[in-house]
């Protein structure tokens, strides 16, 4: 199944794009999707501290155990700095 | 409350307009935070800032903050507006406005809201210097 992956700010600069498509196995968890993202974009781990990156599923911070569905919107980004 | 508002815009912010958009009849004070672009951060001179948002998620997170603040503090009305795009030194990046019957709750809610916004709302700031630029990470812990 296919999902949308978004990058913002520093992670968009790191991968050189703002959006990508990602193919995942059916019933993938958010945690396994995140591992796929690190495998697909190794530069993320080379550039950022892995635990410092934040991950969202359908515009909510991920708990890790959600089951990803076809067409979901995932995003990976650094700690926020608005204000 | 029904008149609460939370917005993201690429237009300049009018603090007075946002602060006075809602003046509830039962209130005696509105506390308004005017967050703006500082020239010097840790001694380094910034030329300008660029803010970027994950807009639909940022709006959801702002809505959550407003409803949590409504539960936690005795306030009547809350408005939050964050600007994105390129901002010059001294320009307002965020306005948080809290109206309450008595001022103490408004001060406390306003402080809580900016602290949480900096921690949870997916907006990022890039500081641009004469000799480079950097995306700031986790500003929330700084102040």
Backbone of each chain as ProteinMPNN parsed JSONL, in Angstrom:
{"seq_chain_A": "XXXXXXXXXXXXXXXXXXXXXXXXXXXXXXXXXXXXXXXXXXXXXXXXXXXXXXXXXXXXXXXXXXXXXXXXXXXXXXXXXXX", "coords_chain_A": {"N_chain_A": [[0.845, -1.196, 0.0], [0.29, 2.326, -0.435], [1.62, 5.317, 0.955], [1.651, 8.809, 1.873], [4.456, 10.83, 2.427], [5.689, 13.48, 4.282], [8.027, 16.201, 4.519], [9.533, 18.749, 6.504], [11.002, 22.001, 7.012], [14.099, 21.538, 8.483], [14.289, 18.755, 7.922], [13.279, 18.623, 5.344], [15.216, 20.086, 3.966], [17.348, 18.35, 4.388], [16.695, 15.933, 3.001], [16.194, 16.98, 0.556], [13.734, 17.298, -0.589], [10.18, 17.843, -0.334], [8.138, 16.151, -0.181], [7.22, 12.718, -0.464], [6.512, 9.463, -1.845], [5.661, 6.444, -0.243], [6.039, 3.001, -0.057], [4.429, 0.536, 1.76], [4.09, -2.486, 3.744], [0.912, -4.113, 4.126], [-0.955, -3.44, 7.085], [1.176, -2.351, 8.514], [2.856, -1.072, 11.379], [3.12, 2.191, 12.961], [5.676, 2.482, 14.037], [7.133, 0.602, 12.519], [6.837, 1.696, 10.023], [8.285, 4.013, 10.378], [10.863, 2.979, 10.645], [11.176, 2.017, 8.039], [11.257, 4.445, 6.717], [13.682, 5.513, 7.657], [15.346, 3.631, 6.494], [14.899, 4.052, 3.815], [15.648, 6.682, 3.471], [18.541, 7.195, 4.258], [20.1, 9.37, 4.805], [18.789, 10.912, 6.64], [19.321, 9.852, 9.198], [22.011, 10.194, 9.157], [22.318, 12.889, 9.291], [20.714, 13.916, 11.333], [20.078, 13.563, 14.872], [18.733, 10.555, 15.582], [16.751, 9.977, 17.691], [15.811, 12.519, 18.113], [14.096, 13.261, 16.164], [10.751, 13.913, 15.15], [7.593, 12.326, 14.602], [4.679, 12.033, 12.705], [1.322, 10.849, 12.202], [-1.261, 11.095, 10.026], [-1.572, 13.794, 10.792], [-1.331, 13.849, 13.543], [0.708, 13.541, 16.448], [2.724, 10.668, 16.504], [2.075, 7.651, 18.27], [3.335, 5.353, 17.945], [2.267, 2.785, 17.845], [0.119, 2.814, 16.145], [-1.825, 1.51, 13.431], [-0.945, 1.7, 10.13], [-2.682, 2.932, 7.317], [-3.67, 2.503, 3.879], [-2.968, 5.316, 1.874], [-2.574, 7.072, 3.981], [-1.262, 10.004, 5.68], [1.935, 10.702, 6.439], [4.502, 12.272, 8.408], [7.76, 13.587, 8.941], [9.892, 15.293, 11.142], [11.982, 17.841, 12.699], [12.434, 18.819, 16.182], [10.065, 21.212, 17.242], [9.983, 24.804, 16.648], [8.514, 27.152, 16.853], [6.85, 30.299, 17.646]], "CA_chain_A": [[0.0, 0.0, 0.0], [1.071, 3.547, -0.633], [1.302, 6.442, 1.837], [2.336, 10.068, 1.568], [5.409, 11.213, 3.467], [6.018, 14.907, 4.179], [9.197, 16.719, 5.246], [9.432, 20.192, 6.755], [12.167, 22.677, 7.598], [15.409, 20.898, 8.404], [14.267, 17.441, 7.259], [13.095, 18.882, 3.908], [16.547, 20.443, 3.456], [18.207, 17.169, 4.446], [16.406, 14.969, 1.926], [16.107, 17.7, -0.713], [12.358, 17.304, -1.108], [9.173, 18.143, 0.683], [7.109, 15.128, -0.212], [7.61, 11.478, -1.137], [5.583, 8.347, -1.688], [6.315, 5.341, 0.448], [5.274, 1.752, -0.147], [4.526, -0.216, 3.016], [3.281, -3.703, 3.825], [-0.378, -3.96, 4.793], [-0.93, -3.56, 8.548], [2.409, -1.867, 9.143], [2.675, -0.147, 12.5], [3.826, 3.46, 12.782], [7.099, 2.249, 14.315], [7.799, -0.071, 11.401], [6.87, 2.682, 8.931], [9.401, 4.918, 10.672], [12.097, 2.253, 10.286], [11.237, 2.036, 6.578], [11.659, 5.793, 6.299], [15.129, 5.626, 7.892], [16.031, 2.783, 5.518], [14.721, 4.666, 2.498], [16.359, 7.968, 3.466], [19.595, 7.052, 5.278], [20.689, 10.675, 5.115], [18.117, 11.455, 7.831], [20.076, 9.433, 10.382], [23.384, 10.72, 9.076], [22.284, 14.336, 9.516], [20.0, 14.266, 12.568], [20.014, 12.572, 15.945], [17.497, 9.807, 15.316], [15.68, 10.152, 18.686], [15.32, 13.9, 18.171], [13.113, 13.49, 15.1], [9.349, 13.685, 15.509], [6.895, 11.58, 13.565], [3.218, 12.165, 12.828], [0.461, 10.039, 11.336], [-2.521, 11.816, 9.813], [-1.544, 15.098, 11.477], [-1.264, 13.684, 15.0], [1.972, 12.937, 16.86], [2.599, 9.216, 16.516], [2.335, 6.909, 19.505], [4.184, 4.238, 17.564], [1.564, 1.511, 17.648], [-1.002, 2.921, 15.203], [-1.713, 0.734, 12.195], [-0.987, 2.61, 8.992], [-3.604, 2.511, 6.267], [-3.405, 3.017, 2.539], [-3.323, 6.723, 1.67], [-2.311, 7.896, 5.162], [-0.279, 11.083, 5.547], [2.971, 10.641, 7.466], [5.458, 13.377, 8.319], [8.916, 13.476, 9.844], [10.434, 16.635, 11.287], [12.777, 18.09, 13.898], [11.725, 19.46, 17.295], [9.466, 22.434, 16.698], [10.625, 26.033, 17.139], [7.667, 28.326, 16.585], [6.744, 31.301, 18.705]], "C_chain_A": [[0.88, 1.246, 0.0], [0.631, 4.632, 0.361], [2.099, 7.667, 1.393], [3.257, 10.404, 2.737], [5.823, 12.667, 3.241], [7.256, 15.239, 5.006], [9.015, 18.222, 5.412], [10.767, 20.718, 7.263], [13.447, 21.901, 7.379], [15.356, 19.546, 7.692], [14.032, 17.592, 5.753], [14.431, 19.263, 3.272], [17.438, 19.205, 3.37], [17.963, 16.222, 3.27], [16.262, 15.649, 0.565], [14.746, 17.619, -1.37], [11.39, 17.518, 0.037], [8.145, 17.025, 0.793], [7.637, 13.893, -0.934], [6.489, 10.466, -0.974], [6.352, 7.188, -1.077], [5.422, 4.107, 0.327], [5.513, 0.942, 1.115], [3.724, -1.503, 2.901], [1.956, -3.372, 4.506], [-0.183, -4.165, 6.297], [0.411, -3.198, 9.181], [2.049, -0.979, 10.326], [3.428, 1.142, 12.191], [5.327, 3.273, 13.017], [7.805, 1.577, 13.137], [7.847, 0.845, 10.178], [8.056, 3.628, 9.121], [10.736, 4.256, 10.327], [12.281, 2.202, 8.768], [11.722, 3.393, 6.055], [13.17, 5.969, 6.498], [15.925, 4.778, 6.901], [16.02, 3.428, 4.134], [15.529, 5.962, 2.361], [17.466, 7.936, 4.521], [20.222, 8.384, 5.681], [20.021, 11.316, 6.333], [18.903, 11.125, 9.095], [21.494, 9.98, 10.384], [23.43, 12.2, 9.471], [21.702, 14.703, 10.88], [20.179, 13.169, 13.605], [18.677, 11.847, 15.811], [16.403, 10.048, 16.383], [15.105, 11.566, 18.726], [14.266, 14.177, 17.105], [11.709, 13.116, 15.578], [8.611, 13.116, 14.3], [5.39, 11.728, 13.781], [2.514, 11.262, 11.82], [-0.883, 10.748, 11.241], [-2.648, 13.036, 10.728], [-1.706, 15.005, 12.984], [0.103, 13.089, 15.324], [1.785, 11.427, 17.018], [2.867, 8.648, 17.906], [3.223, 5.713, 19.217], [3.426, 2.979, 17.215], [0.363, 1.616, 16.693], [-0.752, 2.014, 13.995], [-1.909, 1.698, 11.017], [-1.905, 2.038, 7.92], [-3.206, 3.141, 4.924], [-3.836, 4.487, 2.441], [-3.071, 7.621, 2.869], [-1.239, 8.942, 4.872], [0.692, 11.027, 6.726], [3.873, 11.868, 7.321], [6.568, 13.162, 9.316], [9.607, 14.824, 9.891], [11.215, 16.767, 12.593], [11.897, 18.742, 14.976], [11.277, 20.852, 16.861], [10.092, 23.681, 17.337], [9.824, 27.278, 16.763], [7.678, 29.294, 17.758], [7.415, 32.59, 18.325]], "O_chain_A": [[2.05, 1.21, 0.384], [-0.562, 4.841, 0.582], [3.075, 7.569, 0.649], [2.871, 10.274, 3.898], [6.251, 13.038, 2.148], [7.5, 14.64, 6.054], [8.415, 18.883, 4.565], [11.556, 19.986, 7.862], [13.84, 21.634, 6.244], [16.27, 19.213, 6.937], [14.527, 16.784, 4.968], [14.745, 18.817, 2.168], [18.185, 19.03, 2.407], [18.907, 15.767, 2.623], [16.212, 14.975, -0.464], [14.618, 17.847, -2.574], [11.737, 17.39, 1.21], [7.376, 16.969, 1.753], [8.404, 14.001, -1.891], [5.636, 10.589, -0.095], [7.533, 6.981, -1.359], [4.218, 4.163, 0.574], [6.656, 0.692, 1.497], [2.808, -1.613, 2.086], [1.88, -2.477, 5.348], [0.651, -4.964, 6.722], [0.741, -3.685, 10.262], [1.07, -0.233, 10.286], [4.261, 1.189, 11.285], [6.149, 3.831, 12.29], [8.932, 1.934, 12.795], [8.787, 0.778, 9.387], [8.738, 3.995, 8.164], [11.632, 4.901, 9.782], [13.399, 2.328, 8.268], [12.484, 3.475, 5.092], [13.858, 6.503, 5.628], [17.033, 5.145, 6.511], [16.997, 3.357, 3.388], [16.025, 6.291, 1.284], [17.344, 8.579, 5.563], [20.802, 8.509, 6.76], [20.619, 12.17, 6.987], [19.126, 11.984, 9.948], [22.1, 10.2, 11.433], [24.46, 12.696, 9.927], [22.132, 15.67, 11.508], [20.402, 12.006, 13.271], [17.617, 12.464, 15.916], [15.251, 10.296, 16.026], [14.04, 11.791, 19.301], [13.611, 15.219, 17.139], [11.515, 12.142, 16.305], [8.954, 13.385, 13.149], [4.893, 11.569, 14.896], [3.037, 10.959, 10.747], [-1.555, 10.971, 12.248], [-3.686, 13.269, 11.347], [-2.158, 15.95, 13.629], [0.608, 12.243, 14.586], [0.8, 10.973, 17.601], [3.763, 9.101, 18.619], [3.799, 5.125, 20.132], [3.877, 2.187, 16.387], [-0.33, 0.626, 16.458], [0.39, 1.787, 13.598], [-2.912, 2.408, 10.933], [-1.908, 0.837, 7.65], [-2.511, 4.155, 4.862], [-4.931, 4.851, 2.871], [-3.327, 8.823, 2.793], [-0.428, 8.796, 3.958], [0.309, 11.275, 7.869], [3.989, 12.432, 6.234], [6.352, 12.624, 10.401], [9.882, 15.435, 8.858], [11.12, 15.915, 13.477], [10.769, 19.158, 14.71], [12.018, 21.577, 16.197], [10.657, 23.613, 18.428], [10.384, 28.314, 16.403], [8.418, 29.123, 18.726], [7.416, 33.54, 19.109]]}, "seq_chain_B": "XXXXXXXXXXXXXXXXXXXXXXXXXXXXXXXXXXXXXXXXXXXXXXXXXXXXXXXXXXXXXXXXXXXXXXXXXXXXXXXXXXXXXXXXXXXXXXXXXXXXXXXXXXXXXXXXXXXXXXXXXXXXXXXXXXXXXXXXXXXXXXX", "coords_chain_B": {"N_chain_B": [[-14.373, 28.301, 24.014], [-16.962, 29.944, 22.106], [-16.044, 32.128, 20.66], [-13.333, 31.853, 20.497], [-10.205, 31.825, 18.719], [-7.847, 30.568, 16.291], [-5.143, 30.806, 14.198], [-3.159, 30.749, 11.158], [-1.045, 32.73, 9.238], [0.346, 34.397, 6.344], [0.574, 37.024, 6.361], [1.369, 40.374, 7.648], [1.022, 40.907, 11.211], [-1.505, 42.509, 13.063], [-1.37, 43.708, 16.103], [-3.044, 45.11, 17.894], [-5.52, 44.841, 16.679], [-5.912, 42.048, 16.781], [-5.835, 41.641, 19.528], [-8.062, 43.059, 20.354], [-10.14, 41.868, 19.062], [-12.008, 40.229, 20.233], [-13.903, 41.211, 22.868], [-15.044, 40.297, 25.648], [-18.095, 40.751, 27.476], [-18.053, 40.168, 30.189], [-15.505, 40.483, 30.986], [-12.501, 41.978, 32.379], [-9.971, 42.406, 31.609], [-7.504, 41.991, 29.075], [-4.8, 40.009, 28.284], [-2.059, 40.28, 26.241], [0.322, 38.706, 24.27], [3.041, 39.745, 22.448], [4.994, 38.397, 20.309], [8.109, 38.754, 18.829], [10.621, 39.147, 16.235], [13.887, 38.695, 17.246], [16.95, 40.538, 17.215], [19.503, 39.745, 18.161], [20.673, 36.582, 19.016], [21.946, 34.637, 21.443], [24.213, 36.209, 21.169], [24.719, 36.218, 18.46], [24.156, 37.808, 15.362], [21.081, 38.137, 13.791], [19.793, 38.271, 10.488], [17.321, 38.005, 9.206], [14.248, 36.109, 9.666], [12.823, 32.937, 8.767], [9.751, 31.423, 8.883], [8.163, 28.271, 8.952], [5.342, 26.164, 8.55], [3.626, 23.126, 9.337], [0.847, 23.189, 8.232], [-1.987, 22.213, 8.457], [-1.741, 20.382, 10.594], [-0.595, 21.996, 12.541], [-2.657, 23.8, 13.048], [-4.523, 22.066, 14.169], [-3.138, 21.355, 16.502], [-2.963, 23.837, 17.743], [-5.639, 24.309, 18.259], [-6.104, 22.291, 20.145], [-4.511, 23.256, 22.251], [-5.857, 25.604, 22.92], [-8.307, 24.558, 23.834], [-7.431, 23.033, 25.99], [-6.367, 25.051, 27.623], [-8.655, 26.48, 28.142], [-9.925, 24.695, 29.818], [-8.163, 24.601, 31.965], [-7.761, 27.137, 33.038], [-9.347, 30.093, 34.402], [-10.627, 31.659, 32.167], [-12.049, 33.75, 29.568], [-11.864, 34.2, 26.782], [-9.786, 33.177, 24.056], [-7.257, 33.897, 21.75], [-5.11, 32.98, 19.11], [-2.594, 33.79, 16.87], [-0.359, 32.945, 14.381], [2.365, 33.966, 12.452], [3.762, 33.082, 9.267], [6.457, 32.49, 6.879], [8.778, 34.919, 5.492], [10.268, 36.981, 7.904], [11.141, 40.152, 9.094], [13.577, 41.716, 11.314], [12.193, 42.577, 14.437], [9.595, 42.357, 13.571], [6.307, 41.077, 14.221], [5.831, 37.755, 15.159], [4.155, 36.023, 16.469], [1.001, 36.227, 18.066], [-0.642, 36.064, 21.095], [-3.623, 36.175, 22.73], [-5.469, 36.709, 25.585], [-8.468, 36.924, 27.225], [-9.977, 37.668, 30.332], [-12.104, 37.534, 33.261], [-10.693, 38.425, 35.489], [-7.344, 39.594, 35.844], [-5.179, 37.884, 36.594], [-5.583, 35.165, 35.871], [-5.533, 35.408, 33.137], [-2.885, 36.229, 32.581], [-1.528, 33.948, 33.479], [-2.593, 31.943, 31.802], [-1.776, 32.863, 29.313], [1.033, 32.703, 29.463], [1.303, 29.947, 29.806], [0.227, 29.076, 27.367], [2.054, 30.073, 25.391], [4.342, 28.735, 26.096], [3.616, 26.036, 25.702], [2.9, 26.139, 23.0], [5.39, 26.54, 21.788], [6.455, 24.097, 22.244], [4.827, 22.109, 21.15], [3.426, 22.78, 18.742], [3.615, 22.281, 15.292], [5.659, 24.193, 13.901], [8.396, 25.811, 12.435], [11.476, 27.609, 12.789], [13.759, 29.386, 10.901], [16.861, 30.784, 11.266], [18.52, 33.369, 9.696], [21.694, 34.402, 8.899], [24.38, 36.748, 8.238], [26.379, 35.131, 7.304], [25.352, 32.601, 6.842], [22.817, 30.077, 7.56], [20.379, 28.592, 9.774], [18.179, 26.014, 10.766], [16.248, 26.213, 13.587], [16.07, 24.056, 16.336], [13.78, 22.764, 18.627], [13.283, 25.06, 20.192], [11.695, 25.554, 22.382], [12.836, 24.907, 24.882], [14.55, 26.924, 25.393], [13.609, 29.521, 26.264]], "CA_chain_B": [[-15.528, 29.199, 23.877], [-17.348, 30.059, 20.699], [-15.313, 33.19, 19.971], [-11.897, 31.565, 20.438], [-9.721, 31.681, 17.347], [-6.444, 30.164, 16.104], [-4.933, 31.03, 12.77], [-1.802, 30.886, 10.619], [-1.135, 33.642, 8.1], [1.634, 34.919, 5.858], [0.45, 38.492, 6.346], [1.773, 41.037, 8.899], [0.029, 40.818, 12.278], [-1.896, 43.744, 13.739], [-1.539, 43.255, 17.489], [-4.232, 45.747, 18.477], [-6.708, 44.244, 16.059], [-6.09, 40.691, 17.312], [-6.104, 41.766, 20.958], [-9.398, 43.629, 20.573], [-11.15, 41.237, 18.214], [-13.067, 39.769, 21.126], [-13.891, 41.874, 24.182], [-16.239, 39.759, 26.304], [-18.738, 41.695, 28.395], [-17.768, 39.845, 31.591], [-14.068, 40.563, 31.221], [-11.928, 43.25, 32.784], [-8.59, 42.532, 31.134], [-6.966, 41.095, 28.059], [-3.336, 39.947, 28.275], [-1.644, 39.976, 24.872], [1.75, 38.501, 24.039], [3.522, 40.141, 21.121], [6.296, 37.753, 20.102], [8.675, 39.302, 17.596], [11.93, 38.653, 15.813], [14.971, 39.395, 17.942], [18.141, 40.709, 16.371], [20.645, 38.984, 18.66], [20.407, 35.346, 19.735], [23.233, 34.153, 21.96], [25.304, 37.055, 20.689], [24.872, 36.188, 17.013], [23.208, 38.734, 14.765], [20.182, 37.567, 12.791], [19.372, 39.231, 9.459], [15.864, 37.835, 9.163], [13.802, 34.754, 9.978], [11.8, 32.31, 7.926], [8.94, 30.45, 9.608], [7.434, 27.322, 8.123], [4.394, 25.389, 9.359], [2.841, 21.995, 8.825], [-0.296, 24.016, 8.588], [-3.187, 21.557, 9.011], [-1.454, 19.805, 11.911], [-0.356, 23.114, 13.464], [-3.963, 24.328, 13.452], [-5.109, 21.102, 15.105], [-2.436, 21.458, 17.794], [-3.365, 25.11, 18.359], [-7.002, 24.113, 18.783], [-5.983, 21.512, 21.389], [-3.985, 24.134, 23.31], [-6.927, 26.512, 23.332], [-9.314, 23.892, 24.664], [-6.812, 22.667, 27.281], [-6.257, 26.27, 28.435], [-10.008, 26.814, 28.617], [-10.226, 23.814, 30.954], [-7.24, 24.759, 33.094], [-7.718, 28.504, 33.575], [-10.628, 30.795, 34.426], [-10.533, 32.703, 31.146], [-13.242, 33.794, 28.719], [-11.597, 34.117, 25.35], [-8.387, 32.986, 23.68], [-6.951, 33.992, 20.328], [-3.705, 32.756, 18.774], [-2.309, 33.933, 15.45], [1.071, 32.795, 14.105], [2.72, 34.336, 11.076], [4.814, 32.284, 8.642], [7.141, 33.147, 5.769], [9.957, 35.714, 5.861], [9.999, 38.069, 8.854], [12.278, 41.025, 9.386], [13.826, 42.011, 12.728], [11.184, 43.408, 15.077], [8.226, 42.05, 13.135], [5.602, 40.166, 15.107], [5.676, 36.397, 14.631], [3.018, 35.35, 17.116], [0.201, 36.982, 19.036], [-1.554, 35.266, 21.918], [-4.446, 37.139, 23.434], [-6.352, 36.007, 26.513], [-9.343, 37.81, 27.992], [-10.545, 36.99, 31.494], [-12.758, 38.453, 34.193], [-9.647, 39.004, 36.337], [-6.127, 39.519, 35.029], [-4.209, 36.85, 36.95], [-5.805, 33.961, 35.061], [-5.132, 35.704, 31.751], [-1.415, 36.169, 32.543], [-1.086, 32.548, 33.624], [-2.965, 31.19, 30.605], [-0.954, 33.345, 28.207], [2.359, 32.114, 29.656], [1.182, 28.513, 29.544], [-0.021, 28.882, 25.933], [3.255, 30.28, 24.563], [5.268, 27.646, 26.434], [3.151, 24.814, 25.034], [2.979, 26.338, 21.547], [6.781, 26.342, 21.388], [6.813, 22.695, 22.461], [3.988, 21.126, 20.459], [2.823, 23.164, 17.46], [4.634, 22.067, 14.258], [6.124, 25.377, 13.185], [9.854, 25.864, 12.585], [12.081, 28.909, 12.555], [15.12, 29.377, 10.352], [17.573, 32.046, 11.467], [19.419, 33.649, 8.584], [22.768, 35.317, 9.302], [25.163, 37.24, 7.105], [27.276, 34.084, 6.796], [24.758, 31.266, 6.841], [21.463, 29.96, 8.092], [20.185, 27.358, 10.527], [16.853, 25.696, 11.301], [16.314, 26.068, 15.035], [15.37, 22.857, 16.813], [13.414, 22.696, 20.037], [13.356, 26.384, 20.822], [10.896, 25.576, 23.603], [13.604, 24.8, 26.114], [15.44, 28.079, 25.556], [12.973, 30.448, 27.204]], "C_chain_B": [[-15.781, 29.493, 22.405], [-16.551, 31.121, 19.949], [-13.802, 32.977, 19.959], [-11.464, 31.473, 18.976], [-8.244, 31.291, 17.347], [-6.199, 30.151, 14.614], [-3.441, 31.029, 12.434], [-1.927, 31.753, 9.373], [0.26, 34.012, 7.61], [1.605, 36.443, 5.783], [0.945, 39.087, 7.672], [0.643, 40.998, 9.927], [-0.228, 42.198, 12.878], [-2.28, 43.378, 15.177], [-2.815, 43.813, 18.107], [-5.514, 45.119, 17.96], [-6.99, 42.859, 16.635], [-6.505, 40.746, 18.78], [-7.541, 42.202, 21.232], [-10.493, 42.962, 19.753], [-12.329, 40.742, 19.046], [-12.898, 40.466, 22.472], [-15.15, 41.425, 24.928], [-16.767, 40.717, 27.372], [-18.348, 41.443, 29.851], [-16.294, 40.054, 31.952], [-13.609, 41.954, 31.612], [-10.523, 43.432, 32.285], [-8.321, 41.551, 30.002], [-5.445, 41.159, 28.157], [-2.912, 39.487, 26.88], [-0.13, 39.831, 24.806], [2.068, 38.885, 22.599], [4.915, 39.552, 20.966], [6.879, 38.249, 18.792], [10.105, 38.841, 17.39], [13.04, 39.425, 16.508], [16.21, 39.443, 17.06], [19.289, 39.808, 16.835], [20.19, 37.741, 19.41], [21.751, 34.75, 20.126], [24.403, 34.901, 21.329], [25.475, 37.075, 19.183], [23.777, 37.036, 16.365], [22.393, 38.065, 13.648], [19.813, 38.634, 11.77], [17.864, 39.195, 9.276], [15.529, 36.388, 9.498], [12.857, 34.247, 8.905], [11.073, 31.285, 8.799], [8.211, 29.558, 8.612], [6.522, 26.502, 9.036], [3.925, 24.161, 8.595], [1.415, 22.414, 9.155], [-1.51, 23.254, 9.14], [-2.943, 20.943, 10.382], [-1.24, 20.906, 12.945], [-1.69, 23.685, 13.949], [-4.661, 23.371, 14.418], [-4.474, 21.215, 16.486], [-2.798, 22.758, 18.511], [-4.76, 24.987, 18.971], [-6.968, 23.326, 20.097], [-5.497, 22.388, 22.537], [-5.074, 25.05, 23.834], [-7.926, 25.775, 24.228], [-8.719, 23.424, 25.991], [-6.696, 23.884, 28.196], [-7.626, 26.681, 28.971], [-10.393, 25.948, 29.822], [-9.418, 24.168, 32.19], [-7.305, 26.138, 33.763], [-9.101, 29.151, 33.502], [-10.563, 31.985, 33.46], [-11.761, 32.631, 30.233], [-12.914, 33.544, 27.261], [-10.111, 34.015, 25.065], [-8.263, 33.136, 22.171], [-5.457, 33.789, 20.116], [-3.544, 32.947, 17.269], [-0.792, 33.847, 15.262], [1.329, 33.168, 12.654], [3.802, 33.391, 10.562], [5.394, 33.036, 7.448], [8.33, 33.951, 6.284], [9.556, 36.861, 6.781], [11.273, 38.845, 9.137], [12.414, 41.219, 10.898], [12.716, 42.917, 13.266], [9.759, 43.128, 14.634], [7.617, 40.98, 14.033], [5.397, 38.803, 14.441], [4.471, 35.687, 15.227], [2.317, 36.32, 18.064], [-0.692, 35.987, 19.764], [-2.315, 36.241, 22.795], [-5.46, 36.396, 24.283], [-7.156, 37.019, 27.323], [-9.946, 37.028, 29.145], [-11.208, 38.011, 32.408], [-11.734, 39.164, 35.076], [-8.291, 38.672, 35.75], [-5.218, 38.333, 35.34], [-4.354, 35.601, 36.067], [-5.35, 34.19, 33.629], [-3.612, 35.668, 31.608], [-0.945, 34.715, 32.581], [-1.395, 31.742, 32.365], [-2.079, 31.583, 29.426], [0.448, 32.738, 28.28], [2.336, 30.612, 29.336], [1.043, 28.257, 28.042], [1.252, 29.063, 25.1], [4.265, 29.164, 24.83], [4.881, 26.366, 25.692], [3.216, 24.941, 23.516], [4.387, 26.048, 21.049], [7.202, 24.878, 21.484], [6.073, 21.762, 21.511], [3.515, 21.503, 19.054], [3.875, 23.075, 16.347], [4.86, 23.287, 13.354], [7.626, 25.455, 13.454], [10.366, 27.222, 12.143], [13.48, 28.713, 11.997], [15.729, 30.751, 10.586], [18.58, 32.215, 10.336], [20.405, 34.728, 9.011], [23.497, 35.803, 8.054], [25.949, 36.096, 6.466], [26.667, 32.687, 6.872], [23.354, 31.269, 7.406], [21.32, 28.636, 8.815], [18.72, 27.221, 10.947], [17.0, 25.478, 12.794], [15.494, 24.842, 15.439], [15.05, 22.991, 18.287], [13.646, 23.971, 20.807], [12.71, 26.408, 22.203], [11.692, 25.569, 24.885], [14.424, 26.058, 26.392], [14.853, 29.123, 26.504], [11.481, 30.216, 27.249]], "O_chain_B": [[-14.901, 29.306, 21.565], [-16.396, 31.03, 18.731], [-13.064, 33.829, 19.464], [-12.248, 31.092, 18.107], [-7.493, 31.629, 18.263], [-6.963, 29.554, 13.855], [-2.587, 31.271, 13.287], [-2.813, 31.535, 8.547], [1.232, 33.948, 8.363], [2.501, 37.066, 5.214], [0.947, 38.405, 8.696], [-0.535, 41.05, 9.574], [0.702, 42.952, 13.164], [-3.348, 42.824, 15.435], [-3.571, 43.092, 18.757], [-6.465, 44.897, 18.709], [-8.133, 42.522, 16.942], [-7.392, 40.015, 19.223], [-8.157, 41.775, 22.208], [-11.635, 43.421, 19.741], [-13.484, 40.822, 18.629], [-11.868, 40.323, 23.13], [-16.19, 42.08, 24.856], [-16.007, 41.391, 28.068], [-18.313, 42.372, 30.658], [-15.891, 39.826, 33.092], [-14.214, 42.962, 31.246], [-9.922, 44.486, 32.498], [-8.843, 40.436, 29.98], [-4.865, 42.244, 28.116], [-3.349, 38.441, 26.4], [0.609, 40.72, 25.23], [1.436, 38.404, 21.659], [5.898, 40.129, 21.431], [6.222, 38.175, 17.753], [10.711, 38.225, 18.266], [13.134, 40.646, 16.384], [16.483, 38.534, 16.277], [19.966, 39.185, 16.017], [19.398, 37.842, 20.347], [22.576, 34.408, 19.279], [25.436, 34.317, 21.0], [26.276, 37.851, 18.662], [22.616, 36.984, 16.772], [22.946, 37.509, 12.699], [19.547, 39.779, 12.139], [17.213, 40.237, 9.2], [16.42, 35.544, 9.601], [12.183, 35.022, 8.226], [11.695, 30.395, 9.38], [7.715, 30.014, 7.582], [6.894, 26.183, 10.165], [3.84, 24.165, 7.367], [0.857, 22.055, 10.192], [-2.018, 23.619, 10.2], [-3.824, 20.972, 11.242], [-1.656, 20.767, 14.095], [-1.834, 24.016, 15.126], [-5.312, 23.806, 15.368], [-5.162, 21.178, 17.506], [-2.926, 22.783, 19.735], [-5.021, 25.498, 20.06], [-7.695, 23.639, 21.04], [-5.997, 22.287, 23.658], [-5.202, 25.252, 25.042], [-8.344, 26.301, 25.26], [-9.412, 23.413, 27.009], [-6.901, 23.773, 29.404], [-7.748, 27.165, 30.097], [-11.093, 26.402, 30.728], [-9.901, 24.057, 33.317], [-6.941, 26.279, 34.931], [-9.918, 28.803, 32.649], [-10.46, 33.141, 33.87], [-12.423, 31.597, 30.138], [-13.595, 32.775, 26.583], [-9.285, 34.655, 25.716], [-9.056, 32.58, 21.411], [-4.636, 34.349, 20.843], [-4.27, 32.339, 16.482], [-0.037, 34.58, 15.9], [0.611, 32.743, 11.749], [4.659, 32.948, 11.327], [4.885, 34.087, 7.056], [8.83, 33.697, 7.38], [8.631, 37.617, 6.484], [12.334, 38.272, 9.385], [11.492, 40.928, 11.66], [12.347, 43.903, 12.627], [8.812, 43.609, 15.255], [8.312, 40.098, 14.537], [4.874, 38.702, 13.332], [3.843, 34.853, 14.574], [2.95, 37.115, 18.76], [-1.397, 35.186, 19.151], [-1.717, 37.038, 23.518], [-6.216, 35.562, 23.784], [-6.591, 37.864, 28.017], [-10.373, 35.885, 28.982], [-10.914, 39.205, 32.339], [-11.877, 40.349, 35.378], [-8.101, 37.582, 35.211], [-4.552, 37.822, 34.44], [-3.362, 35.056, 35.581], [-4.842, 33.276, 32.98], [-3.099, 35.135, 30.624], [-0.074, 34.311, 31.811], [-0.567, 30.952, 31.91], [-1.68, 30.73, 28.633], [0.987, 32.306, 27.261], [3.237, 30.088, 28.681], [1.66, 27.337, 27.504], [1.499, 28.274, 24.187], [4.954, 28.705, 23.919], [5.739, 25.695, 25.12], [3.544, 23.979, 22.821], [4.568, 25.396, 20.021], [8.19, 24.47, 20.874], [6.618, 20.737, 21.103], [3.23, 20.614, 18.251], [4.919, 23.721, 16.439], [4.341, 23.391, 12.243], [8.074, 25.194, 14.571], [9.8, 27.885, 11.273], [14.285, 27.966, 12.554], [15.177, 31.763, 10.155], [19.382, 31.324, 10.057], [20.014, 35.819, 9.428], [23.25, 35.317, 6.95], [26.164, 36.079, 5.254], [27.395, 31.698, 6.957], [22.778, 32.32, 7.691], [22.033, 27.675, 8.524], [18.103, 28.176, 11.418], [17.797, 24.643, 13.222], [14.385, 24.623, 14.952], [15.923, 23.291, 19.101], [14.144, 23.957, 21.933], [13.113, 27.172, 23.079], [11.273, 26.163, 25.878], [14.935, 26.238, 27.498], [15.522, 29.559, 27.44], [10.772, 30.902, 27.985]]}, "name": "protein", "num_of_chains": 2, "seq": "XXXXXXXXXXXXXXXXXXXXXXXXXXXXXXXXXXXXXXXXXXXXXXXXXXXXXXXXXXXXXXXXXXXXXXXXXXXXXXXXXXXXXXXXXXXXXXXXXXXXXXXXXXXXXXXXXXXXXXXXXXXXXXXXXXXXXXXXXXXXXXXXXXXXXXXXXXXXXXXXXXXXXXXXXXXXXXXXXXXXXXXXXXXXXXXXXXXXXXXXXXXXXXXXXXXXXXXXXXXXXXXXXX"}
